[in-house]
Amino acid sequence: MSDFFKTKRVVVTGGAGFLGQYIQEGLRQRGCREILVPRVEEYDLVKMEDVVRMYEQMRPDIVIHLAAVVGGIEANRRQPGRFFYENLMMGVQLIEQGRLRKIEKFVAIGTICAYPKFTPVPFKEADLWNGYPEETNAPYGLAKKMLLVQSQAYRQEYGLNSIFLLPVNLYGPGDNFDPAVSHVIPALIRKCVDAAEEGRDYIECWGTGRASREFLYAADAAEGILLAAEHYNQSDPVNLGTGYEITIRDLAEKIADLTGFDGQLRWDTSRPDGQPRRCLDTSRAKKEFGFTAKTDFTTGLKKTIEWYRANKKKLQRPV
């Protein structure tokens, strides 16, 4: 590892969250001495005055913007306005204030939800503008995609070194297992582990199971983000993923097997599948900053299941 981060003041918005914990650990391993995390209790990054105060107090050289209002399909359907407004305002204001303060670099983290609903597989970065996102998460996806527009515009007019990364669905130890907002892997792990322990003979899964997804282990995602933060200085968006596609049905069966749940998987087809397919072309990340995901999917799932079992009691609340 280089000494790039050793003399940098790095602000990680969302640094206390799931991916943020891995980013912090990656920065520590790289010798970064000043990692600053604006806590939501002290800074509401939707409010311009709090963004200004954060910059004045923390004086970052680099901002890695992870903070987001996120959730699964149901959460996106319930709160599309909030998901659009809060994600847009956080990013837009952070980039604007970073530009005014002439920070060294802004690293904007986008979302795979920004891609059009029927993007050909594998998703290439050039496909981003070839259609409208899948409807259930379009407000969130479009809010995040505006940060790409802003990054490119600010680089052109002001010379701001702002980059935009598109990680695929993340998973791993420390994920959010709250059934109200969790994504598919933690949701299925919780259902299978709990059903197996309670002796239930079935679990309910959303949709048809035919939709596909790609998943990136959170520690690998953090590595990709930090490599880009150090080495990538261009306006083109970059995918972060594994290039491995799996259907939701196969995923559910795999998690059931790994957790020891031998009951029935019942599919509620009245629930939406979301985007039909997701799988990324990851060649740009490898070419531009040498990123290749290292964690085998089965290994990553086992570690995530083990973490949930070890932390289950403090995570549980009535469903």
N, C-alpha and C positions, 0 to 999 in steps of 0.2 A: 504494500500500500504506500501511496505517496504522502507527502506532508501537506497536501493542498488544504485540508480543513484545519490544520493545527493552529493557524493564526486567524481563522475566520470566526466572526460572530454570526451564528446561524439561528434564525428564528424558524421554528417548526410549528405552524398553526395546526391544530388538531394533534399535537405531539403527545397528548395524554391518551389518545385513542388507540384503537387496534393496530393500524399500520404505523402510527406515530411512535409507539413503543419500540418497534423494530428499527425505525429510522434513527431514533435516539441511540439505540445500542450500536447500530452501524457507525454513527458519528463518533461515539466513544471509542470504538475499535480503531477508528482512523485518527485518533489523537485529538479530536476537537475538544477544546477546553471551555468553549462558551456556547452552550446549547440552551436556547431560550424558548420557553413554551408559554404562550399567552393563554392562560386558563379562562374558560368561559365565565367563571365567577367574577373575574376582574375585567375582562374585555369582551364586549359584545361586538364581534367583527362585522355585524350587519350595520352597526351605527358608525358613521364616519368619524365622529368625535373620539370613539374608542380606538379606531384604527390609527388616527393621528397620534393619540396618546401612546399607543403601543410602539409606534415607530420612534417617537421622541424618547421614550424610556429605554427601549431595548437596542436602538441604533444598530440594526443588523447590516452585515455585509451581504448576506444571502438570505432569502426567504424561500422556504419550502412549504408550499400551501397545500396542506392535506385536509384542513377543516372543511366539513360538508354536512349538510342535512341529508341523511341517507336512510334507505330502508328497502324492504322487499317490494314485490308487486302490490300487495294490499296497502302498504304505507304510502306508496306513490299514488295509488288511486284515491286514497282518502285525503291527501294533502298536496295536490298538484300545485296550488298557488304558493303555499309556503316553500315547497321544494324549489320552485322557480325563483321566487323573490330572494330568499335568504342565500341560496347558493350564488346567484348572480351578483348580489350586492357585496357579499364578502369578497369575491374574487376581483370584481371591477375596482373596488375601493383600495384593496391591498396593492394592486398593480399601479394604480394612479399615484398613491402616496409613495410607493417605492420609486416610481419614476421621478417624482418631485425631489426625492432625497438622493437621487443618483446612486441607488444601491448597485452593488456589483452584479447581482444576478437574481432573477425571480424564476422559481421552478413551479409551474402550474400543473396540478394533477387533474386530468380530465376523467372521463368515464367511457367505458365501452358502450353505454347507453346513448352516446352521441351519434353512433353510426346509424345509417338508414335501416329501416325494418327489414328490408329484403336485400341486404348487402351480400354479394356473392362471397362464398367461402373459398379460401381464407380472406378475411378482411384486410384490405390494403389501405394505407393511410390516404391514398388518392381517392378512395371511395367515400370519404367523409361527407361530401356535399352532394352525393348522387341520389338523394331522396330524404323523406321525412322519417324521424325515428319511430320506433314502436310506440304506440299511443299511450300505453300505461305509464311509461317513464319518460315520455318526450319532454315535459317541462323541465325535469331535472337534467336530462341529457343536453338540451338546448342551452340551458343556463351555463352549464360547464363549457359547452362548445364556444360560447361567446368569449371565453378567456383566451381561446386560440386566436380569434379575430383580434382581440385587444393586444395580445402579445405580438402578433405580426404587424399590426398598425403602429404600435409603440416602438418596435425595432426600426421600422421604416422611417418614422418621423423624428423620434427622439434618441435612437440608438440604444434603447433599453435592451439589455441581454436577458430576454425572457423566453423560456422554452416551455413546451406543452407536451406532456406525456399521457398516454392512454393505457393504463393498466386494465387487464381483463378482471373478471370476478376473483376476489381474493378469499383466502381461507387460511386457517391455521390456529394454533393455540392462542387463546386470548380473544377469539372472535366473539361477536355478540350473539348470545343464545336466547335472548328475549323473544318469545314467540310472536310478539306484536310487531317486531321490526326486523327480525333476523332474515338473512338470505338463505338460499336453499341448503347449503351444506350444513351449517349449524342447526337449521330447523330439522333436517332429516336425522342428524346425529342425536339430537335431543329426543325426538320421537322414538327412534329405535332403541336407544339406551333405556329410556324410561319404560317403554312397553316391555322390553325384555326383563327388566328388573321387577316389574309389577305383574308379569305373567299374562299380559294382554295378547289376544290372538290376531290383532290387526292394527295397522296404522293407516291414516288417511293422507294421501298425497295430492297435491294440486295439479290440475290439468290432465293432459292425456299421457304425459311422459315422453312424447315424441320430440319435443323441443330439445335442442342440444346446447351445451355450454362448454366453455373452457375455463379452467381454474388455475390460479397462480398462488403458490405458497407465499404467505406474507413476508417471510424473511427474504425470499428471492426478489419479491417486488421492491423491498427496501434497498437491496443491493443494486437493482437496476436504476432506481431513482438516484442513488448516490453516485453511481458511475456517470449518469447523465449530468448531474449537477456539477461534477468535476470536469467532464470531457466534452459535453455536447453544447454547442453555441450557435445553433441555427434556428430558423423560424419554422421549419417543417415539423409537423406533429410526429410522434414516435410511439408505436405500439409496444407494450410490455406484456409478454405472455409466454406460453409454452408451445403453442401450435398443436396441442392435443385436445381433441373434441370428444365429448361423451354425451349421450342422451340422458335426460333426466331419469328415465326409467332404468337405464343401466346404472346410473349413479345411485339411485335408491336401492337397487338390488345389491350393489357393491357395499354400501354403508350397512345395510341389513346384515350382510355376511360378516363384515368386519366387527360389528357390534354383538354378534351372536343372536340377533333377532330372527326367529324362524317363522314368524307369523305372516299373515297376508298383507300385501300392499294394495290398498283400495284407492283407485284413482277417481277423484272428483272432477269430472269433465265439465262441470258448470263453472269451474275456476279457470282463469286465463293461463295460457302457456307463456305469455310474453313473447319476446322476439323468437322467431322460428329456429334460427341457428346462430351460434357464435363460435368463431374460431379465427384466430389472428394469423396474419403473415408477420413473423417476428424478425425478418431479415434485416430491416433498417436498424434496429437496436444493436444487433450483432455487428453490423458493418460500422456504425457510427461510434459506438462506445464499448463494444466487446461484450455485450450482455447476452448470456444464455442462462435460462432457468436451470437449476441444478437438482431440485428436490423431486424425486419420483412421486407420482400422484398417490400410489398406495401407501408409501411411507408417510407422506404428508397427512393423509387421512388418519392413519393409525395414531400419529402424534396428536392430532386434533381431538380424536376420540378419547385418548388417554387424558388429555388436559381437561376435557369436559367431565369425565368421571372423577378426576381428582378435585375439581372445583364445583361439582354439582350442587352440593348442599347450600353453598352461599349464593349460587346463582338462581336457585329454584324460587319460584313464586307461583301462586295459583294461576292456571291457564284459563 
